[in-house]
Amino acid sequence: MDNNVKDLENLLYDDKSGFEIVLRMGQGIDEKKFIEICNILLVLKDNWSECSHVPKEFMQIFLEFRESCENSLTLYDEDEQIRILQHIDKILDLVNEIICE
């Protein structure tokens, strides 16, 4: 597995501090982690720009990402829910740029 993909997986799902895990624990958005995730996605986009496909491991990371994050929204007030959804959308927009361009 590409080291960037493994790093991305850890940033999202690490047992105690992963982006999605922290959301589920009601601790909100970790901005530093969000920026790291976006930066790795930009690197992967550049690395894979000439490829005809992306690794299966990459796609598996995001199969249930939106759903798992959205399941946590009830822990937050309306303004924070909107902010969380904006962060989720930004991450998934970058993922879509990788797989669709």
C-alpha positions in Angstrom: 0.0 0.0 0.0 1.2 3.5 -0.9 2.6 5.2 2.3 0.4 8.2 1.6 -2.7 6.0 1.5 -1.7 4.4 4.8 -1.1 7.8 6.3 -4.5 9.0 5.1 -6.2 6.0 6.6 -4.5 6.7 9.9 -5.5 10.3 9.8 -9.1 9.4 9.3 -9.5 6.3 11.4 -6.8 6.1 14.0 -8.2 4.6 17.2 -7.9 7.6 19.4 -7.3 10.6 17.2 -8.6 9.9 13.8 -10.8 12.6 12.1 -13.9 10.3 12.0 -13.2 8.9 15.5 -13.0 12.3 17.1 -16.2 13.3 15.4 -18.0 10.2 16.9 -16.6 11.1 20.3 -18.3 14.5 20.1 -15.0 16.4 20.0 -15.6 18.3 16.7 -13.3 19.0 13.8 -9.6 18.6 14.3 -8.5 21.4 11.9 -4.8 20.3 11.9 -5.8 16.8 10.9 -8.3 18.1 8.3 -5.5 20.1 6.6 -3.2 17.1 6.7 -5.9 15.0 5.0 -6.4 17.6 2.3 -2.7 17.9 1.7 -2.3 14.1 1.3 -5.2 14.0 -1.1 -3.6 16.8 -3.2 -0.3 14.8 -3.3 -2.2 11.7 -4.3 -4.1 13.6 -7.0 -0.8 14.8 -8.4 0.9 11.4 -8.1 -2.0 9.6 -9.8 -2.8 12.2 -12.4 -1.5 10.0 -15.2 -2.9 6.8 -13.9 -6.0 5.1 -15.4 -7.1 3.8 -12.0 -6.6 4.3 -8.2 -5.7 1.6 -5.7 -8.5 -0.4 -4.3 -7.2 0.4 -0.8 -7.7 4.1 -1.4 -11.3 3.6 -2.4 -12.1 1.3 0.6 -11.1 4.1 2.9 -14.0 6.3 1.7 -16.7 3.7 1.2 -18.6 4.6 4.3 -16.8 7.8 5.3 -19.7 10.2 4.7 -22.2 8.0 6.4 -20.0 7.3 9.4 -19.3 11.1 9.9 -23.0 12.0 9.4 -24.1 9.6 12.0 -22.2 11.8 14.5 -24.0 15.0 13.6 -26.7 14.6 16.3 -23.9 15.3 18.9 -23.6 18.8 17.6 -25.6 22.0 17.4 -26.9 23.2 14.0 -24.0 25.6 13.3 -21.4 22.9 14.1 -23.3 20.4 11.9 -23.0 22.8 9.0 -19.3 23.3 9.6 -18.7 19.5 9.8 -20.6 18.9 6.6 -18.5 21.5 4.9 -15.3 19.7 6.0 -16.7 16.4 4.9 -17.7 17.8 1.5 -14.2 19.3 1.0 -12.6 16.0 1.7 -15.0 14.1 -0.7 -14.6 16.8 -3.4 -10.9 16.1 -3.4 -11.5 12.3 -3.5 -13.8 12.9 -6.5 -11.2 15.0 -8.2 -8.8 12.1 -7.8 -11.1 9.4 -9.2 -12.9 11.4 -11.9 -10.2 13.5 -13.5 
